[in-house]
């Protein structure tokens, strides 16, 4: 196998050459030792010494060849002996071994400089010089490139991107190599081909051909540009070559252009910044035209015949001669060839378009880690895209103008247009274009909707009529008002319905609508000019008027100074109005609902609002004395913002009107019910001094709340809130751990930001450590918080210093100790929940655990949290996450939990159920109440709404660690109250454990529905067991607070788990439940009592717990089910009028009392496995005695069946 041709240059003093055959052999892993090829030229024929070979090529003998260097071939290699003609560069003789006269090669040049002499050797056979080893195709290792043929379809836009992965059919690298990088085109991922860089001519452009031995993607060109120039360039191409098309611009395709390209210098290659990225297949010949537009040029070399002689080549490309060109496609200068570098490579994506429809051959190339390359071809059948299908548009009649709507349909190309004529002819318009009445001379017109891709099209048409109905607004004259002005209804003809008032022309500036109030404070000076504007398409009308608003004068002043003058403002005969002032100079009058412009309460005076009354103030409220509206409402009326001095104000509800944007407060204000507004854009609450104090009070009957949908706080939206607000949370006087969450932060905590500049737990919940007798101490506030280290760690000191406050880490699913309460890091963050022992207020005796309970109020002063609150959670199945209410409002946790877009289940929580510490549950009862979104709560008053300061547990749903966010929008000022028991939906059995006095201690729920499952799963709620009292469903050792089950079947028995910490009398109470065609019984295995659960009223089973009980509470109680078989007319048996006693049977017998039921009866006694022990028939209507002397000790079932029904009992025989 012959590989390659090599050109060598010789030096005049040497007459033998050493081509680097060793390197070539080494590349092929064939050579074992260096090999030299010696040439003494003695077999060559001499060139005559008189032959300068100037414009001719010197003919050498067969071994060597001079290459053509241009039209004027002034420099060649020649064979000579003796001395050369030029004495300054002469060699006197050859240096062949053994002789002093021999032949040698020398360059002979006349009148030339900077010229090349190119000498080409004969072909060298490597199988001779590489250790005589024969080289064949199997000796060269290549990757195995395997391809598959494919059929692809262009998309709606007429494009398809083919990837190498689609074409590859299991290609592998060369043996011993790893990795294979695949691409389309070329023999490998990248390469370049350079020609000799010497130039001797130039023009605007050069046109030449490239033959593709393998497929390749041409990426860019580097060319020698005229030195010292900066100009613009273009590149064109033509498949099939340039010859015959040198001057026909229409046969060429512009690839791209570049501006302001600066030459790098003479014979220096300048990269053209034009991305080509065109793929050409093996066997193609492509003509390229690189040209300057103006101000520059391209250097090239005069050379061989145009388009016929090879200029440069490699394994992939061959560049042949070309022509010079004037711009554009101008004069042609033949026999020129391209000088420069062609950069090419492969790509992992090959794009097809409409021009490729049909069969295409692509080349898949690969290069492995050893540098070995290989390629193969694949046939790609490119199918046309599906035809577009446009939606029709109904005929349109528009006023003044018409905006072309979005064009819809299926399979659209993205280039769909509206056109003047069919088939996309005439002018084209895009969706969104506004057509005016004046655009067409007459109506209706027909517009066409047209889409086409790859010659496949669809068309729809509709008629458009644009009429002119210009709005005509009725002018408004100059207006003068006092205090405020209500904008009147805008009248006129052809109004659009969107007419409005504006502060600038043509609908600019601030917009007001008819009915809006303009307050005197809305503008800095008067009069102002307002514009009435309406538009309908391109048609519009505008009117303007001036408005002057003067301060509102006081009409009547109602003064109280021991008595009213002229009369009480709430008088039915002469009540005050929004133009009047109420002044309390002294005394303590009471008022029902009144309206006033201004209200003033002087020092030492008190104004009291009667329960349910409203004080409506339009402008100023000045309290220097006391305002006592604790059971009433103070309302900010009018439209101007308020700056109120509250002095000492006790207010039930503080409410802002719909036009009030801001209320600024000073003084001390206590709110007992609500802080709200009628403004849908929210009213901002601000404080005008650091001494301002706003408190939301809490008591045993009510806790004040904020209407977060209507109220904001100054600077709240940019996280720099400075006013401090105090919130209170009342707790009953019960020594019990509670879950406590704050709606304010004592530091700057919002949107992930926090600092250590705020107050601590100690400062707030421990009242700064103040106790009875200390200065500033207030009875009924704060609580003792104890822990290790006592006072050194901010705790209240006890003998044991047991910890009474814990935090909870959701991600670790565990309670964590709070190590101190007074450090700078012990600050309270809104929504962070603590498990806190509430002992009572700080007058509780810490040395006596049995000291009488005292209710208390925990106060927290801080910044109101008004944003969405994010919590870290773990979604691991079986884990529990504690979510605290971060708002001073009732939070509809049930609604957000189940919201399909905002739901907490999205974050990985099981939102069907919750666990709550419910303060309404009796102090002696269970700590935890369970809630099911369908079945409700096991006990207490929880109804799916978190109260201020409350927290709930959610179970993870199996999604791993993430975050859950409570949304501010679910914070409400009130929530609907629902009963404990529900009658709709599934059949719900609610079971409560009570003491003998009927006090609720704990509860559990069993819900029955055909869609539920009897398998314990995520729909069931596990029981949080208390250390005192518990009742739960015992499902195979799984204790459930709430269980969802299928409808019960005949004979089904459901065990209950009970536990109490004190012996005594208790009762199980079951709410009415009606399960179709099924009787439910509550049974006590110890006493044998079995009572039918009533469907109308509560069912009670009383029992006693003592140390002598032979059956533990965990196995004692069951709920049992039987099919209904009783007569509808005489449900005597179903009413459980039959009695069995004594039970247990301890004296060898027990009685059945038939309660006067007549007729024949069958009595059977069976053991628990169902074996018949005794059987009787009797007509007895009262007592029937059964002998147990021969019965083994144990539990038996007594079955009674008569003409009117059936009943069964459990009896214990001892």
N, C-alpha and C positions, 0 to 999 in steps of 0.2 A: 504493500500500500504506500503510495506517495503522498506525503503531506507537505503542503506549503511551498512557497517560493520566497527566497530571501534576497534582498538587495544589499550589497556591501560597498563601502567606500575604501579605497586604498591610499596609502601614503607613498609618495614617490620613491622612497628609499627601501621599500619592501616589495618583493615580488612573490610573496605567498600569503595566503589569507587564512584566518581561523574563525570560521562561522561558529556560533555558539550552539552546536548540535547537542552538546551535553545537557543544556538547559531544557531543550525540547524533549530529549529522551527522559529527563528527570520528571518533567510534567506528566509524561505518560507512564511513569513508574516502570521504565524499561531498561534504563541505562545503569550499568554497574560501575563504570569507571569513566573518567573524562576521555573524550575522543577528539582529536584534531583532524581537520581536513586540510591537507597541504596542496597548494597550487603554485607551480613555478612558471606557468604561462609559456613554456618552451614549445608547446604544440600549437600556439596561436600564430596566425599570420601577421606579419608586420604591416603597419600602416605606413604608407610612403611619407618620408620626412617632409616632402613638399606639400603634403595634404594637411592643411590646417583644420579640415573638417568644420569649417566655419558655420555656414548655413545648412550644412548637411549632417546627417547622422553618420558617424564613423562606423563602418561595418566591421564587426569583429567576427572571429570564427565561431564555431558552433557552441562552445561552452559558455560564452558570455555575450550580453547584449546591452548596447547603449539605449536608454529610454529617451523618447522624444521630450524635450524640455520646453518646447514652444515653437512659434513660427520661425523665429530666428535662432537656430540651434547653435549658439556660439561656444558652447563648452561641452566637451565629450571626453570620455576615457579613450586612450589609444594605446596600441601595442607598439613598443619601441625597443630599440637596443642602441648601444653606444650612447652618445650624449644627446640631450634634448636640445632644441633650437634656442630656447631662452636660457641664457647663461646664468641668470640670477636664480633661477629655480631648477637648474639642471641636475640630472643624475648622470654621471659619466658612464656608468655601465650597470648591467644587471647583477644581482647577487645570488644567482642560482648556485647551488652547491657544486664545487669542483670545476668551476669555470670563471674566468674574469670577464667574459663577454656573454651576455645572455639577454633574454627578453624580459620586459617589465611593462606594467601598466602605469600610465601617467596622464594627468589632466593637461590638455592643451587648450589654452584660452586666448582669444584675440579680441582686444577692445571690449572687454566685458568685466563686470564686477557684480557681486551679490548674486551669482548664478549658481545653479545646482548642476552637478554632473551625476546622473543616476545610472548605476551599473547593476544589472540583474544577472544573477548566477543561473546556471542550469538547475533543473529540478534535482533535488537531493533525495535519494531513497533511504528512508530511515531504517528500513529492515536490513540495510547493509551496515550502516554506521552505528546502530544501537545494538551492539554485540551480536550482529547478524541474526537477531530475533525477528521473525516474520510478524508484522503488525497487521491485524485485520479488525473488522468491526467488533468482534466478540472480545477483543483485547481491551477495549475502552469501556469502562464502567459508566453506566448512565442510570438515572432514576427511571422507574417504570411508571409512565404516565398513562393511566387508563381513563377513558372518557365514556360518556353515554350520550346518545342522541336524545334531544328533547323537543317537545312541542310547547310553546308558550303563547300566551295571548296578551296583547297590549291592553293597558288599562284605559279608563275613560278618557284620559288626556292623550292617549296614543303613545304611551311609553311603557317600557318594561326593563327592569334592571336585573340582569342575569348575574348570578354569583358563581364563583368557582366551585362552591360546595354543591351547586345543582349539577354541574357538568362532571365533576370528579366521580369516578367509579371505582375508587379504592386504590389510588396511586400510592406507590411506595418509594422510599429513597434507595440509593445504590447500596449494594452489599457493604456492610461495615460502617455505614453512615446513618445518621439519625436526622429527624426533622425534615419536612418538605414544605417549602414555601411556594404556593401555587399562584399563578396569575394568568391573565389573558394576554396573548401576544408575546413575541420574542422567544428566545431560548432560555430566558431566565427573568427574574423580577426587574432587572434594570441593566442599562448599558449605554454606550455612546460610540459613535463612529466619527473619527476626525480625518480630514484631508490634510495634505501638506499646507502649511500656513503661509507660505510666501506668495505675495500678490504682485501683479505687474500692471493691473488695469482696474477700471471701475466704472459704474454707471448708477442710475437710480435703483435698478434692480437686477437680480439674477434669476433665471428660470432653468430648472434642471429636473432630472428624473431620479427616483429612488426605486430600486427593485427589491421586493421583500422575499428573501430566501425562506425565512420563517415569519409567522405573524408577529407583529409588534405594534406597540402604541407609541406614536411619536408624541413627545412631551414638549420639546422646545428646541430652539436653534441658538448657537453662538456663532456670530459672524464678525468679520473685520469691517468696521464702518470708517467712513472718511474721517481722518484724524482732525481733532479740533472742532467737531460739529456736535450740535444737539438738535435732534429733529424727530419727526414722526415716522412710524413704519407700519406696514401691513404685510400679512402673510395670506396667500391664497393656495388652494390645492385643486387638483383635477385627477380623478381616478382614470387611468389609461395612459398617462404621460402627457407631456407638454407639446410634443411634435405635431405640427399641423394646427395648433390652437394658440399660437404665440400671441395673436392679436385679437382673439375673440373673447372679450371679457365675460359674456354671458355664459360661457362654458366652464367658468371657474367659480369656486365657492370661497368667499372670504372667511377665513378662520378667526381673525381678530386683528386688533390694532393696538399700538402703544404710542404714547406721546412723550416728548421731551426725553428721548433716549440719548445719552451722552456717550460718544466714542471713547474707548479706553486707549486709543493711540494707533500708530502705524503697525500693521501686521499683528495687532493685538485683537483677540476675539472678545467681542462684547455680547453678553447674554441679552437676547431680546425678551423683554418681560411680557410675552404673549403666550398664555397657556393654550396648548393645542389639544392634547389628550384625545387624539383620533386613533382608532384601532384599524389596522390594515392586515389582511390575511396573507398567508403564504401564497406566492405566485403572482401577486398584484404588482403592477407598475403604477406609481403615482407621481405626477408632476407637481412641483412646488414652485411658487413664485414669491420671492421675498423682495420687497420694494420699499424705497423711501418715497414719501409723498412730496416733500419740498424741504430744501435747506440742508440736505445731507447726501448720503450715497453709500453704496456697498462696494467694497473692493473684491476683486476676483482675479483669476489668472487666465491669460490666453492659453489655449491648449488644443487638445485633440478635436476631432470632428464632433459636431453637436450630437448629443444623445446616443453615441455609439461606443465610445471608449470608456472603460472603467477608470474612475478617478480614485476611488477608495472602496474597501469592502471589509466585512468581517463575517462571522458565521450567519448573521441575520440580514444584513443590508448590503446592497451594492449601489454606490453613487456613480452616475455616468455624466458625461459632459453635457453642457447646456448652452444657453445664449444670454447675453446681456440685454437689458430692456430699459427703454425710456419709460417714464411714468405718464399716464397709466396704460399699460398694454400698448406702448408706443413703438418707436423704432426698435428693430431687432439687430443685435450685434452677434454674429455666429461665432462658433468655435471658442466659447468661453466656458470655464468650468468653476463650479462652486468651491469656495474655500471656507472652511469652518468646521463646526462640530454639530452632529445631529444627536440629540439626546432622546433616548427611547427607553421604554420599560414595559412592565406589565401592570395590570390592575386587577383587584379582586372583584370588580363590578364592571360589567359591560352593558351599556345602554343601547336599547333598540328603540326605533321610532317607526313612524308610518312608512318611511322609505325602505325599511328592512322587511316588510311583509313578504313572506315567501320563505325560501330555503337559504340559510346562511351557514357558512363554514367558519368556525372559530377555532383558534389555536389555544390549547391549554398548556402552559409551560410550568416547569417546576425546577427549583434549585434546592439541593439537599445541603446538610451541614458540611460536607466535604467540598462544596463548590461545584459538584457535578450537576449538569443541567440536562433536561430532556423536554420533549414536547410531543403532543398528539393533537389531532383535530377531532371536532365534533360537529355534527349536523344539527342545526337549530331551525326548527320550523316555526316561523313567527306568524301567528294568526292575527287577523284584524280585530279590533275591539268590538264589544257589543254596541249596537246602535243606540244613540241617545233617545230618551223618551221624555219629551217636554210636557209639563202640565199646562193645560189650557187656561186662558185668562178671559173672564167675562168682559163684555163691553163696558166701558167706563164713561161716566159723565162727571167731570170735575169742575170746580169753581176756580177761576183765575189761573190755576196752575195744576200740574199733575206730576208727582214724583214716580218714576218708573220703579215698580217693586222688584225685589229679588226674583230672579228666574229660578224656578224649581222644577224638579223632575227626577228621573233616575238615569244613571249612566251618563251624566253630563260631563262635558270635557273640561269645564272651568273657563272656557272661552265663549260661552253662549252670549248672544247679544240681541238687542232689538234692532231691526233694520227697516229701511224705508220700503224696500221691495222684497219680493220672494227670493229665496235661496241666498239670503245675506247680501243682496245687492243694494245699491244706493248708500245713503249714510248709515252708519252703525252707531247705536247708543248703548251705553252700559246701564245696569241697574243703579238706581240712585240719581240718575239724571233728572233734572227738573225741567219740565216742558211748560212754557207759558202760552197764554192765549195768542200772543202775537207771533209765535213761532210758525204758525201755519195760516194760510190765507183763507181757508174754509174748513168747515167741519161737517160731518165726522171724517176722520182720517183712519186709514187702516195701517196698523203697525204689525210687523211680523216678528215673531220670536224664533230665533234660528240658532241651531247648534250643529257643528260638524266636526268629525274627527276621522282622519284617514279616508276622506271621501264619503263617509257614511253620515247621513244627516237626518234631522227631524225639524219640523216646522209647525208652529201654531200662529194664529193671527187673531186680532181683536180690533174693535173699533173704539176710537177715543174721541170724545167731544169735550172741549174746554169752553165753558161759558164764563161770562164776566158778571159777577155779582159783588161789586165792591162794597165793603162795609161803609155805613154812613152813621157816624156817632153823633148823638145829640149833644151840643155844647153844654158846658156847665159854667155858670157865672162865678165870680169871686165869692169865696166862702170865708166867714168869720165865725169862730167858736170859742168857747171857754173851756179850758182844761183838756178837752179832747174833741175829736171830730169823727163821726161815723160816716164812712164813705158810702154814698148812695148807690142804688142799682144803676148800672150803665144801660142807657136806652139808645135806640136807633134802629136802622134798617140793615138787613143782610148781615147781622152780627154772627160771628162764628161760634159763639158760646165760650170762647177763651178770652174775651175782652177783659182788660184789667187796667189798673192804675200803675204808673211807673214814675220814678224820680228822674228819669232821663228820657230823651227822645227815642222813638222807634223801639219801644219795649226794652230800653236799657235801664240800668240801675236797679233799685229795690222794687220788687213787685208787691202791690197790695190788691186785694180783691174787694169787691163790693161787700159791705158789712164789716170790714175790718175797722178797727179804731186806730186813729192816729193820735198819739198822745203829745202833749206839749213838750215832753222830754225827748221825742223822736228826732227833733231837729234842733240845732244849736241856736238858730235865729229864725225869725219870721218877718214877712211872709215868705212862703216857699211856692215854687211852681211845680204842679203835678201834671202828668200827661196821661190822657186816656187813649189807649192804643188797642187796635184790633187788626189782625191780618188773616187773610184767607188765601193761601197760596201766595202769589205775587201781588195780590190786591190788599191794600191796607188803608186805614184811615186813622187820623190822630187829632185829638183836641187837647187843649191845655186850659188850666185855670189856676188862679193863685189862692192860697190858703193861709189864713192868719189865725193862730190860736193864742189866746190870751190866758194868763193865769186865772184859775177859777176862783171867783170871790166867795167868801162865806156869806150865806144868806141869813141864817139864824144860828145863834149860839145858845145851846141848851146848857145851863150852868146848874150844878148841884153844890150847895153850901149849907147843908142841913135840910134843904128843900129844893125843889126844881123850879127853875125860872126859864122861860115862861111856863113850861109844863114838862112832864117827863117825856123823853124822846120816844118811848115805846107806847105813848098814848095813842089810843085808837082815833082820837079826834084831830090831833095835830102831831103826827109822828115826824121824826126827823127824816131828812132826805140826803142824797149824795152831795148836796150843796151846803150842808149844815155842819156845825162843830159841836161836839159834846165835851164839856169840861167839868171834871170832878175836882173841886177846890178843897173840899174837906168832907169827912163822913164816909159812909160805906153803903151807897145805894146798890140795888140789884136791878138788873134789866132783863127783859125778855129780848127777842130778836130786834135789832135796830140797824139802821143804815146811817152812815155819816161820811162826810168828807174828811174831817180830822177828828181825832179823839185824844184828849189829854187828861192824865191822872196826876194831880199834883202830889207833892210830898205829904206824907201822913194820911193820904186818902186811899180808899180801896174801891175798885169797881168790880162787882160780882155779876157773872152771867148765870141766869137761871139754867137748870138742867135742860139740855137739848136746844138751847138758844144759840143764835149766831150774831156776832158783832162784825158787821161788814164795814171795812174802812177803805175809802178810795185813795186817800193820799197819806196823811201823817198819823202815826201812832206814837205818842210820847208818854212813857210811863215813868214818873218820878216817885210814885208810891207803889201800890200793889194792884195788879190785874189778876183777878181770880175767876178764870174761865175753865176750871179743871174739868167740869162736866159739860162744857159748851165748846163752841167753835169760834175761832177768830179767822176772818176771811179777808184776804187782800183783794179788793175789787178794783175796777177801773182798768187802765192800761199802762200806767206809769210804774216803773220799778220802785221798790220801797226801800227806805233807809230808816228802820224803826229802832227807837230806844225802848227796850223792853223792861228796863228797871228790874222789878221782881214780878215775873209773869208766870202764872200757873194756867196752862192751856190744855184742854182736852184734845182738840184737833186744830192744827195750824194749816190753813189751806190757801193756795194762791189761785187767782182767776186765770182764765184761758189766755189772757194777753200779758200776763206777768212773766217777765224773763228772769228777774232777779229780786231776791229779798235779802237785804243786808241787816243783820241783827247786832245789837249791842246789849249789854246787861245780862241778866240771868233769866233763862227761859226753861221751864219744865213742861214737857209734853207727855200726856198720859195715854193718848190713843193713837193719833196718826199725824204724820207729817206728809202732806200730799199737795197736789196741784191739779188744775183742770187743763193745764197747758200740755198739749201732746208732744211738744218739742222740749219739754222739761223746764222747770223753774230751778234756777241756781240759788242755793243757800250760801250766803257769805257772812263772815264776821268782820266787823270794822275795827276790832281792837283785840289785843291778846287777853284782855280781861273778860271777854264775852264767854259765856258758858251756856251751852245748849245740852239738856239732859233728856233722854228718852227713858221715862220712868217705868218701873215694873212693880206689880203687886200680886197678891194672891188671886185677884180677879182679872187682871189684864196686864199686858205688856205693850208699850207703845212701839209702833212700827213705822218704817219709811216706805213710801210708795216709790220704788226704784224706777218704775216706768214713767214717772212724772217728775221726780226730784233728782237733781244733781247737786254737787257741792263745788264751791269755787276752786278752779284749777284742777278739778278732779280728773279731767280727761288727759292732762299732760303730766300726771303723776307728781305734782308739787303741792298737794293739798296742805295748807298750814292750819286752818281752823281745827280746834279740838272739840270733839263731841263725846259726851259721857253716855254710855248705855248701861242699863240696869237689868239684872236677871234675878227674879225672885225664886227662892227655894223654900220648900216647906221644912218645918222643924223636925227632920228625920235624919238620924245618923246613918248615912248611906253613901256608897260610891255613886257618883253621877258622871255622865259624859258632858263636858262643858266646852262649848265652842264660842269664840268671840266674833262679833260682826265688825269690830274695829281693830286696828293694829296700833300698838303703842310705839311702833317705829315706822319708817317709810317702807312699807311692804306692799309692792304692787308690781305686777308684770315681771316678776323675778328679781326685783330690786329690794334690798334691805340694808339697814345700817344699824349701828349700836347706840344711837343718840336718844332713844326713847326710854320710857319708864318700864319697870319690871313687873313680874307677877307679884312680888312683895309690895310694891307701891300701890297696886290696884286691889287684888283680891284679898291681900292681908292688911289692907288699909294702912300701909306703911308701918305696920307693927303696933299701931295705937290700940290700947286696951282701955277698959273702963277706968276712969280716973285720969287718963292722959289728956293733955291739951289737944283739942281738935277731934276727940273721939266722938263718934255718932253711934248710938245704939241701933241695932238691927241691920248693920252693914258688915260685909267681910266675913271671913271664916278663918279658923286656924288651919295652917298647913304645916305638917310635921315631917321630919326626915332626919337621916343620919347627920351628925355634926351640929344639929340644933341651930342656934342663932348665928354661928360662924358661917353657915351656908344659907342664911336668910330664913330658916325654918323657925316655927314656934316650938319651944323646948318642952318635951315631956320626959318622963322617967325612961321610957323605952326608945324614944325618938324613932318610932316606926314610920316608914314612908307613907304618906297619904296622897301623893300626886304622881301620876305616871303619864308619859306620852305613849304614842303608838306609832310604830314604823310599819307602813303597809308593805314595803318591799321585803322586810324581814318577817312580817306577819307576827309581830310580838310586841308586848308592852315593854317599855323601857323606863328606867328610873329617871326622874328629874332630880338632878344632883344638887341643885340650888335654886333659889327663887329671887335673889337680889343682885346677881351679877349683871354686867352690861349685856350679856348674851341671853339673859332670861326674860326676853321681851315676848309679848303676845302678838301673834300673827292671826289675822282674820281667817277663819276656817280651820285653823289648827285646833285639834281636839285633845283635851286632857281627861284622864280618868281621875276624878278628884273626890276625896272623901269630904262631903258636906256635913260637918258636925252641928252646924247652927251658926249663929253670929259669934262675935269674939267675946261674948260674956259667958260662953259655955265653960264649965269647969273641966280643964284638961286632965285633972287628976281623978275624975270620976266618970267612968264609961257609962254609968247609968243615970247621969244627970239629965234633967228634963230637957226635951228638945225645944229649940227656939228657931223660928223661921229667920231667914236672912236674905239679904240682897247683895249680890256681887256686882261691883261697879268697875267698869273699864273705861278709861279715858284714852282716846286715840283718834286716829284718822279713819274716816268712814271708808270702807272698801266698796268701790262702785264699779268694779270691772268683773270680767269672767274670772273664775278661780280654778286654777289647775292643780290637780293632785297627782302625785306619783302613786301608781297602783301596781299590784301584781295580779295578773290574770290567771295564775296557776289554779287549776281545779282544786277545790277544797280549801283554798286560802281565803282570808277575810280582809277586807279593806274598810278603813274607817274614814267616812266623809263627813266633815262638819259643815254646818250652815254658816257661810261667811257673810250673811246679810242680816240686817235688823228688820226682817220681814219673814212672813210665812213663805217657805220655799216649796214649790210644787215638785218635789223630788219624784213623785210617781209619774207626772207628766213628762219630765225630761228623761227619766229612765227609759220610757217606752217610746220616745219620739223617734220616728223612723230615720230622721236625718241627723238629729243632735243627740240621739239616745246614748246613754252610758254603756249599753251593750256593745256599741261600736268600739269602745275602749277596752273591752275585755271583761266586763262585769256581767254577772247573771242578774238581770234586772227584774226577774219575776218575784223576787223576795228580798226582804230586808229584816234586820234585827235592830231593836231600839230599846234604850232604857226609857221607860215611860213614867214620868213623875206622877201621873194620875193613878197608877197602880198602888194599892195599899202598901204602906211602908213595910209590913211584915212579909209581903209577897215576893215573887221572883224578881230578880234584877232585870231580866231581859224579856221583851215581848217580841214575838215573831209576826211578820206581815207578809201576806201573799197578795200580789196585785189582783188576783181573781177572787180569792177566798176571804181576804181581809186580815184582821189582827186576831191573835190568840186571846188577847186580854187588853184592857185599858181603852184609851180614847184615841190612839194614833189612827189617822185616817189617810195616810199617804202624803201628808204635808209636814215638812220639818218646821218646827217652831223656832223662833229666834233663840240661838244658843244651843240648839239640839244637834245631835249627830246620829248617823245610821251606819250600820255595817252592811256591806255588799259582799257576796261571794264571787270569787274569780270564775271565769267561764272557760279558761284553758288557753288564753292567748298570750301568755308570757308577760313580762314587765313592760309597762307603757304608762300613759297618762290619761286621766279622765278630767273633763272640764265641766264645772257647773256654770250655766249661763245666767247672766243677770236677768234676762227677760223672764225667767221663771220665778223671780222674787215677787211676791204679791203682798198687798196690804191686808188681805183677808182671805179666808178659804172656806169653801162650803163645809158645813158640819154634817157628818154622816153617822148613823147609828152603829152600834157595835155589831149588831146582827144584820145579815143581808138575806133576802129571800130569793133573789134572782140568780140566774146562771146555774152553776153546779149545785148538787144537793150537798149542803154543808152541815156537818155535825160539829158544833162548838161545845167543848167540854171544859168546865172550870173546876178547879179545886178550891174549896172554901173552908173556912173554919166553921165552928158550930153556930157562930153569930151571923153567918152569911157574908163574911168579908172575903173578897177575892184574894187568893194566894197565888194562883198560876193558872194557865190555860193552854189548851192545845186544840188544833183544828184538823178534821179529816174531811176532805172534799171528794165527792164521788161524781164521776163523769165518764161516759163511754170513751172519750178521747184521752183520758188519763191512763197512766201505767201503774201496775202494782210493783214494778221494779224500783228500788230506791235509786233515784238519779238526781240531776241538777234541778228538776222541778220541785223536789221536796226540800224542806228547810230543816236543817239539823237543829237540835235543841241545845241552847246554851244553858247548861245545868247550873242551878243556884245551890248555894251551901245550905239553904233553908228549906224551901218548898218547891217541889217539881211535879208536874204531870206532863206526860209525853206519850206518843205512840212508840211502842217497843216492837220494831220490825226486825226480828232476828238479831237483836243486840244493837241495832241502830236506833238511837233515840231521836225522834222527829218532833219538832214543834208544830210543823204543818206538813201534812201528807196529802198528796194527790193520788187517788186510786180509781180503778175502774169501778163500775157499779157492782155492789156486793151480790154474792150468790148465796143460795140456800145453804145453811150450815157453816158459813164462813165465820171465823172467830178472830178478832183483832185484839191482841194483848195490849194493855196499858202499863206504863211505868209510872209509879208514884213514889215519892219520898217526902218525909217530913222530919224535922229535927226535934219535935216535941211530941210525946205521946198525948193522946186526947181524942176528942170527938171532932170529926170532920164530915164533909159531904161532897159528893160529886154532883155537879149541876150541869144538865145537858139542855141546850136551847132546843126549841121545837124543830124537828126535822121530818120531812115527809119524803121517803124514797118509794117510788111506785112499786106496788106489788111486793113490798118487802117490809117485814117487821124488824126493828132494831131493839136490842135489849142491852142494858147495862147489868153486868153480873159480878157478884162478889164471891170468889171461890172459897173464902174462909167461912162465910156464913151461909153460902148457898143461895143467897138472895139474887133474884133475877127479875128485873123490872122492865116492862115495855117502855120504850122511849116514845113520848107523846108527840103528835104532829101539830098540836095546837098550843100547848102550854109547856113550861119548863118541867123537866123530869129530875127528881132528886133522889139520890141514894145516900143515906146516912151510914156512917161506919165509925168504929172505934179502933184506935191503934194502941196496942199495949205490948209490953215486953213478952207476954205469954202467948202472942199470936204464933200459930204453927205454920202459917204461910206468910212469907214476906210480901211487902207491898209491891215488889217488882213482879211477882207472879199472881197477885191476888185479883186484879180487876181485868175484865175483858169486855169488849163490845161484840155482840153476837147477832147473827142475822138468820131469819127464817122466812120462807115464802108465806104470803098471806093466804090462809085457807079458811078464814072464819066467815060466818054468815054476815052479810051486810046489815040485816035487820036486827040481829041480836049479838053485838060484839061483846058479850059478857066476858068471855075468856080473854079477849084482847085488852079489856080494861084492867086485867090483872086483879079481878075481884077474888080469884082463888088464892088461898093462903096455904103455906106449908110451914109447920112449926112442930117442935123446936128444931132449930137448925144452927149448929150441928145437933144430930141425934145422939145424945150421950147416954140415954137410959134404955136402949134396946127398942125404941119405937119413935115414930113421928106421925103427925096428923095431917091430913088434907082437909081443908075446909072449903066445900063447894059453894058456900055463900048462897044457898037456897036455889041453886040451878037444878031444875028437874030433868028427869030422863036418864036413860042408860048411859053409863060411862065405862070406858076401858082405861085401866091404870097399868102402866108398865114401868118397871124399874130396870134400867140398863146401866152397865159400867161404862167407863170412858171409852174403851175400845169398841163399844157398841154391842156387847153380848147381853142377851136377855137374862136378867136375874130373877125377877118375879113378874107375874101377870095376873090382873084381877078384872072382874066385871062387877059393877055395882049400880044400884038404883039410888044410892044414898044422895041426899041433897044437902047435907050438912057435913058432919065429921066422919072421916073415913080413916081408921088407924091402920098403919102398916108396921109389921114386926120386922126389926132389923137384927134380931139375935143371931141369925145364921149368916149375916152379911159380914164380909171382911171389912176392916177399917179402910176408908177411902172415900172418894167422891163418886156419886152416882147421879144419873139423870132420871128424873121422874116425869114421864110423859102421860098427859091426860087428854083423852079425846072423847067428845060427846057429840050430840046431834047439833049443837049450836056452835061448835068450834073446837079448838085444841089449845093446849098450853103445855109448857115444860118448865121444870125447876131443876136446879142442882141442889143436892143435899150432901152434907158431910156426915158420914157415919164414923163414930169414934168407939 
